[in-house]
Amino acid sequence: MASSFLSFSLLFITVYTADGFMNSRVGRCQFNSTELKDIRYIDSYIYNRLEYLRFDSSVGRFVGFTELGVENAEKLNKGSELTRMKAQREAVCLPYAGLWFNYFLTKSVKPYVVLHSVTPSAGNHPSMLVCSVYSFYPKQIIVKWVRDGQEVTSDVTSTDKMADADWHYQIHSHLEYTPKSGEKISCKVEHASLSEPLYTDWDPSLPESERNKIAIGASGLILGLILSLAGFIYYKRKSRGRILVPSN
C-alpha cells in the first residue's frame, strides 16, 4: 500500500528587490515511481506571488499566464532553453525520485487503536462506538467493523485520513449500535505495516462512564490514605519531642 503520489520541491532562486517586490523561481519534481515516464518536472516563475510563466514536462514547453509570461514563453520555446529544461526531468528529478521513493515508501509504521463508546445525551438514539486509529504510515489504510464475525456495512461513518504533520496519519470510524447481550463487536484495521489484520474487541462489561467514576473514587481513596498517614507520622514526631510539666 505505497503512497500513490509524491511531490519533491526544490527552491532554486529567490530574489528580494529593494522596493519590496519578490521575484522567485521554483522547480519541483512529482513522481509515483522511479520510472522516468512517471516523473513530471515543473519550473515556475513567480513575481510578487503571481505565477506568470511555467515549464511543464508533461506539456513539453513553456506556458505563459500573463501578458509578460506569454511573451517570454514564445521566446523561450524557440531557443536552447527549451532543450535544457526538457533534460532537467532526467538530470534533476530521476536521482531524487529513486532516493525518496526507496527511503520513504519502503518504510511503514504500525497503527495503534483506541476503541471507546459515546453515550447519547438524550432520547432513544443508539449508542456510538468510535474506533480511533493513530500514528500510521503510509496513508492508505482500511478500517472496518465486525459484529459476530460478519462485516458491518450500515450505520458506519468515517473521517478522512488526517495528517499529523510528521508523516503519520490518523482516522476515526464511528458505528451506531444498540447493545445486545452476548454479541461481539470488533474494529478491524488493515495496513501495509501489518502482516495480518489487526482486531480490537469492544468490551461492554463496564460502561466507560462507570470506569471513570471508579478511577476517580480510587484516586480519592488513595489520596485520603496518604494524607491520614502523613498526619499520623507528624503527630507521633511532635509527641516524642514534647516536655511534660507537672501539674500542681
C-alpha positions as CSV (number, residue, x, y, z in Angstrom):
1,M,0.0,0.0,0.0
2,A,2.6,2.5,-1.0
3,S,1.7,6.1,-1.5
4,S,0.3,6.8,-4.9
5,F,1.9,10.2,-5.3
6,L,4.8,12.2,-4.0
7,S,5.9,15.7,-4.7
8,F,9.5,16.8,-4.2
9,S,10.2,20.6,-4.4
10,L,13.4,22.4,-5.0
11,L,13.7,26.2,-4.5
12,F,16.2,27.4,-7.0
13,I,16.3,31.2,-6.7
14,T,14.5,33.7,-4.5
15,V,15.4,37.4,-5.0
16,Y,14.0,40.3,-2.9
17,T,14.3,43.7,-4.5
18,A,14.8,47.0,-2.7
19,D,11.2,48.2,-3.4
20,G,9.7,45.2,-1.6
21,F,8.7,43.1,-4.6
22,M,9.7,39.5,-4.8
23,N,10.8,37.6,-7.9
24,S,11.2,33.8,-7.4
25,R,11.7,30.6,-9.4
26,V,10.7,27.2,-8.0
27,G,11.4,23.9,-9.6
28,R,9.7,20.7,-8.4
29,C,9.6,17.0,-9.3
30,Q,6.4,15.0,-9.0
31,F,6.6,11.2,-9.3
32,N,4.7,8.0,-8.4
33,S,7.5,5.6,-9.3
34,T,11.2,5.5,-10.1
35,E,10.5,5.2,-13.8
36,L,11.3,8.2,-16.0
37,K,7.8,8.1,-17.6
38,D,6.2,8.5,-14.2
39,I,8.2,11.7,-13.4
40,R,7.0,15.2,-14.0
41,Y,9.2,18.3,-13.8
42,I,7.7,21.7,-13.3
43,D,9.6,25.0,-13.3
44,S,7.6,28.0,-12.2
45,Y,8.5,31.7,-12.4
46,I,6.7,33.9,-9.9
47,Y,6.6,37.7,-9.4
48,N,5.1,39.1,-6.3
49,R,3.3,35.8,-5.5
50,L,1.8,35.6,-9.0
51,E,3.0,32.8,-11.3
52,Y,3.4,34.3,-14.8
53,L,5.5,31.6,-16.6
54,R,5.9,27.8,-16.3
55,F,7.7,25.0,-17.9
56,D,5.9,21.7,-17.5
57,S,7.5,18.5,-18.8
58,S,4.1,16.9,-19.3
59,V,3.3,19.7,-21.7
60,G,6.8,19.9,-23.2
61,R,7.1,23.6,-23.5
62,F,6.9,27.0,-21.7
63,V,3.4,28.4,-21.0
64,G,2.6,32.0,-20.0
65,F,-0.2,33.1,-17.7
66,T,0.1,36.8,-18.1
67,E,0.9,39.1,-20.9
68,L,4.6,39.2,-19.9
69,G,4.6,35.4,-19.4
70,V,3.1,34.7,-22.8
71,E,5.8,37.0,-24.4
72,N,8.6,35.2,-22.6
73,A,7.1,31.7,-23.4
74,E,7.2,32.5,-27.1
75,K,10.9,33.4,-27.0
76,L,12.0,30.5,-24.7
77,N,10.1,27.9,-26.8
78,K,12.2,28.9,-29.8
79,G,15.6,28.8,-28.1
80,S,18.1,26.4,-26.5
81,E,16.5,26.9,-23.0
82,L,13.6,24.6,-24.0
83,T,16.0,21.8,-24.8
84,R,17.8,22.3,-21.4
85,M,14.5,22.3,-19.5
86,K,13.4,19.1,-21.1
87,A,16.6,17.4,-19.9
88,Q,16.0,18.5,-16.3
89,R,13.5,15.8,-15.7
90,E,16.2,13.1,-16.1
91,A,19.1,15.1,-14.8
92,V,17.5,16.5,-11.6
93,C,14.3,14.5,-10.9
94,L,15.3,10.9,-11.6
95,P,18.1,10.7,-9.0
96,Y,15.9,12.2,-6.3
97,A,12.9,10.0,-7.3
98,G,15.0,6.9,-6.6
99,L,16.3,8.3,-3.3
100,W,13.0,9.5,-1.9
101,F,10.9,6.6,-3.2
102,N,13.2,3.9,-1.8
103,Y,13.8,5.7,1.5
104,F,10.2,6.7,2.4
105,L,7.9,4.4,0.6
106,T,9.6,1.2,1.8
107,K,9.1,2.3,5.4
108,S,5.9,1.7,7.3
109,V,4.7,2.5,10.8
110,K,2.2,0.3,12.6
111,P,-1.0,2.0,13.8
112,Y,-2.3,1.8,17.4
113,V,-6.1,1.6,18.0
114,V,-8.2,3.1,20.7
115,L,-11.8,1.9,21.0
116,H,-14.4,3.7,23.1
117,S,-18.1,4.4,23.3
118,V,-20.1,7.6,23.2
119,T,-23.4,7.7,25.1
120,P,-26.2,9.8,23.5
121,S,-27.2,12.7,25.6
122,A,-30.9,12.1,25.5
123,G,-33.7,10.3,23.6
124,N,-33.7,6.8,22.2
125,H,-30.8,7.3,19.9
126,P,-28.4,4.3,19.5
127,S,-25.1,4.3,21.2
128,M,-21.9,5.1,19.3
129,L,-18.7,3.2,19.1
130,V,-15.6,5.1,18.0
131,C,-12.5,3.3,16.6
132,S,-9.6,5.8,16.5
133,V,-6.5,4.7,14.6
134,Y,-3.4,6.7,15.3
135,S,0.3,7.2,14.1
136,F,0.3,5.0,11.0
137,Y,2.3,5.4,7.7
138,P,1.8,5.2,4.8
139,K,-1.5,6.9,4.4
140,Q,-3.5,4.0,2.8
141,I,-5.5,2.1,5.4
142,I,-8.7,0.2,5.7
143,V,-10.9,0.3,8.9
144,K,-13.9,-1.9,9.2
145,W,-16.4,-3.0,11.8
146,V,-17.1,-6.7,12.5
147,R,-20.1,-7.9,14.5
148,D,-20.2,-11.6,15.5
149,G,-17.8,-12.5,12.7
150,Q,-19.7,-10.6,10.0
151,E,-18.6,-7.3,8.4
152,V,-20.9,-4.4,9.2
153,T,-21.8,-2.3,6.2
154,S,-24.6,0.0,7.6
155,D,-24.6,2.7,10.3
156,V,-20.9,3.3,9.8
157,T,-19.2,6.7,9.1
158,S,-15.5,7.6,8.9
159,T,-13.5,10.7,8.9
160,D,-10.9,11.4,6.2
161,K,-7.4,10.3,6.9
162,M,-5.8,13.3,8.7
163,A,-2.1,14.1,8.6
164,D,-0.3,14.7,11.8
165,A,2.4,16.9,10.2
166,D,5.1,14.3,11.0
167,W,4.4,11.9,8.1
168,H,2.0,10.0,10.3
169,Y,-1.8,9.8,9.9
170,Q,-4.9,9.2,11.9
171,I,-8.5,8.2,11.1
172,H,-11.7,7.8,13.2
173,S,-14.6,5.4,12.3
174,H,-18.0,5.5,14.0
175,L,-20.5,2.8,14.4
176,E,-24.1,3.3,15.6
177,Y,-25.3,0.3,17.6
178,T,-27.8,-0.9,20.1
179,P,-26.1,-3.1,22.7
180,K,-27.2,-6.7,22.7
181,S,-26.3,-9.4,25.2
182,G,-23.6,-11.8,24.1
183,E,-22.6,-10.0,20.8
184,K,-19.0,-9.4,19.9
185,I,-18.1,-6.2,18.1
186,S,-14.6,-5.6,16.8
187,C,-12.7,-2.9,14.9
188,K,-10.7,-4.4,12.0
189,V,-7.6,-2.5,10.6
190,E,-5.7,-3.4,7.5
191,H,-2.4,-1.7,6.8
192,A,0.8,-2.2,4.9
193,S,2.7,-2.4,8.2
194,L,0.6,-5.3,9.4
195,S,1.2,-8.9,8.3
196,E,-2.4,-9.7,9.1
197,P,-5.5,-7.6,10.0
198,L,-5.5,-6.0,13.5
199,Y,-8.6,-6.7,15.5
200,T,-9.6,-4.7,18.6
201,D,-12.6,-6.0,20.5
202,W,-15.1,-3.9,22.3
203,D,-15.6,-4.8,26.0
204,P,-19.0,-3.7,27.1
205,S,-18.7,-5.3,30.6
206,L,-18.5,-1.9,32.2
207,P,-19.6,1.4,30.7
208,E,-16.9,4.0,30.2
209,S,-18.6,6.5,32.5
210,E,-18.6,3.9,35.3
211,R,-15.0,3.1,34.7
212,N,-14.2,6.8,35.0
213,K,-16.2,7.1,38.3
214,I,-14.3,4.1,39.8
215,A,-11.0,5.5,38.7
216,I,-11.8,8.9,40.3
217,G,-13.0,7.2,43.5
218,A,-10.0,5.0,43.8
219,S,-7.7,8.0,43.3
220,G,-9.6,9.9,46.1
221,L,-9.3,7.0,48.5
222,I,-5.5,6.6,47.9
223,L,-5.0,10.4,48.4
224,G,-7.0,10.2,51.7
225,L,-4.9,7.4,53.0
226,I,-1.7,9.2,52.2
227,L,-2.9,12.3,54.0
228,S,-4.0,10.3,57.0
229,L,-0.7,8.5,57.2
230,A,1.2,11.8,56.9
231,G,-0.9,13.3,59.7
232,F,-0.2,10.3,62.0
233,I,3.5,10.5,61.4
234,Y,3.6,14.2,62.1
235,Y,1.6,13.7,65.4
236,K,4.0,11.0,66.6
237,R,7.0,13.1,66.0
238,K,5.6,16.1,67.8
239,S,4.6,13.9,70.8
240,R,8.1,12.4,71.0
241,G,9.7,15.9,71.4
242,R,7.2,17.4,73.9
243,I,8.3,18.4,77.5
244,L,5.8,17.4,80.2
245,V,5.2,19.9,83.0
246,P,3.9,18.5,86.4
247,S,0.6,19.9,87.5
248,N,0.0,21.3,91.0
